[in-house]
Amino acid sequence: MTLTTFLASWLLCLAAAMTPGPAVLMSARIGLREGLATGAALAAGIGAGAVFWATTALFGLSILFDYAPALLIAMKWLGALYLCYLAYKMWRHADEPMEAADTSVAPRSKFGAFKLGVFTQLSNPKGPIFFGAVFAGTVPDTAPLWMLCALLVLIFIGEMLWNIAVVRIFSFEKTRKGYTNLKGVFDRVFGGALAVLGLKIAAT
């Protein structure tokens, strides 16, 4: 595996990470509501989820889907249902004041945010489809193990840093004040976008 191929594979993954989707939407929302520290934990979870899909792709995920296409269909529907569930929760609490919405549940821990990031990434069928059908095709079978490990590390770093950047943008005080004043609008926009993504995933 040449350096050019290595960098091309990583940049392809980075471009996929920067594509708007559930992970970016969740990063924006956590940045608005819970700030940079919690958002960073979420971003680490998103990165871990990406590494999971990349690892399984390198070890035959696409072959598994070829032999068991029903597994991919089930995964798509489960992911779609999870995104629609998150959308429902956002819409349900959209009109509640910030304080009422936040006191209805215990404050999210860093580990809780990490788990949310992992589940958000794993629920998005774009992960197995992209890594299994696109990413795996860019990595030659002769690539040494150390290079594959280095590629997985860079995938984690790229996913995490991009989502931290999204969190940071939405965690600025001016942005958060705007969110507080327009909470219902923002929550419905985020919830609606997640619902559309979920329905699109189920339909394709």
N, C-alpha and C positions, 0 to 999 in steps of 0.2 A: 504494500500500500504506500504510494508516494505521498509526499507532503502536500502536493496539490490536491490529490484525492481526499486526503484527510481533512484539509481545510474546507474543501467543497462540501463534504458530508456535514461538517459542523455548521457551516454557514446556512446550509439548507434547513437544518434543524432550528437554527436561530430565527430564520425567516418565518418558519412555521409557528414558532413561539410568539412572534410579534403580530401574527394574524389575529384580528379581533375574534374572541370566542369566550366561552364560559370562564376560563382562567383570568383573562384580562378584565372581564366585567366584575368578577368576584374581587380581584385586587383593587379595582377602583372603589368598590363599595366598602371594603374593609378599611381602605385608606381614609375614606370620608368619615366613617362611623367610629373607627377604633384606633386610628393613628398608625405611625410608621413602625413601631416595635411589633405590634400584633400583625401588621401587614407583612413584615419581614419573615415572621414565622410561617404565615400563609404561603409566601413566595417559596420558602424552603420546601414546603410540602408539595407545591406544584412542581418544583424541580425534581423531587424524589419520585413523583408520579411519572414524569417524563422519562426518567432513568429506568423505571420499571418497564415501560413500554419499549424503550430502546433495547434493553437487555433481552426481553422476550423475543423481539424481532430478530436480533442477532443469533438467537438460538432456535429459530424455526417457527415463529408465530404465523407467518404467512402460510407455511406448510400445514399447520394445524387448522387454519381456517379453510384451506382447500379440501381437507378431509372431513371437516365438520362445519359446513357453512351455517348450520343452525346456531352454532355457538356465537358467531358474529352477529346474527340477527337478534339473538337473545341479549347480547351485550349492548346493541344499539337501543333496544327497547328499554332496558334497565337504565341506561344512561339518559334517555329521553325522559323517562318518568322521574328520575332524580332531579333533573333540571327543571321540569315543570313543578315539582314539589317545592323547590327553592323559590321559584317564581310566585307560587301561591302564597308562601309565607311572606314574601316582600309585599305583595298586594294586600294581604290581610292586615298587616300592621302599617300600611302606608299613611293612614290618617292619624295614627297615634303620635302624640308629641314625643320628642327624642327621649325625654326622661321616662315616660310610660313604657315605651318600647324596650328601653334598656333594663328596666327593673323587672320586667316580666320573666327574665331568665338570669341565671348567674353570669357574672362577667366572664368573657371568653379567656381561657388561659392560653399561653403560648403553644402548649401542646395541642389544645383544642383547635387553634388556628392552623397548626401544622396538619392535623388530621383533616380539617376542612379543605386545605389545599390539595392533599393527596386524593381525597374523595372527588373533588371537583375535577381533577385531572383524569382520574380513572373512569369517571362517569362520561367523559367525552369520547365518543367513538372515533373522533378524528385521530386520537392517539394511536390505537392499533392499526387503523387504516393507513395513516401517514407512515408510521415507523415500519409496519409490516410490508406495505406495498411500495413505498418510495424510498425511505431511508435505507432499508436493508439492501436494496438494489444498488446503492452507491458504495457499499462496503465489500471489497473482494474477499472471497473465501480464504485467501492466503494471508490475510492481515494478521500480524502477530498479536498475541494476547495483550501485551503491554500497550499496544497502540489502541486496541479496542477499549481497554480500561481508561486510557487517557481521553478517548473520545467521549466516553460516558461521563467522565468528570467535567469536561467542557460543556456537555449538554446540560448537566445540572447547573453549572455556573451561569450559562447563558439564560436558561429559563428563570432562574432565581433573580439575577440582576435585572432582567427586563421587567419582571413583575414588581420588583422593589421600586424600579423607576416609576411604574404606573402608580403604585401605592404612594410614593413620595409626592407626585404631582397632585394627587387628590387629598393628601393629608395636610397641605398648607392651610393655615388658619383662615385665610380669605375664602378658600374653596369650601372649608368645613362650615363657615358661617353662612355661606350661600346655600349649602345643603340643609342646614338647620332651618333656614327660612322657607326652603322649597322642598322639604322632606318628602311630602306626598308625591310631588311631581317626579323627583329623582327616583324614589322607590318604585314607582309605577313604570318609569322608563327602564330601569335595570330589570325589574321583574318581567316586563313585557318582552325585553330583548332575550332574556333567558328562556321564556316560554316559546318564543319564535324559534330559537335555536333548537330547543327540545323537539318541537313539532317537525322542524326541518330534518332533524336526525331520524325521527321515526318514519318520515315519508320517503327517505332516500335509501 
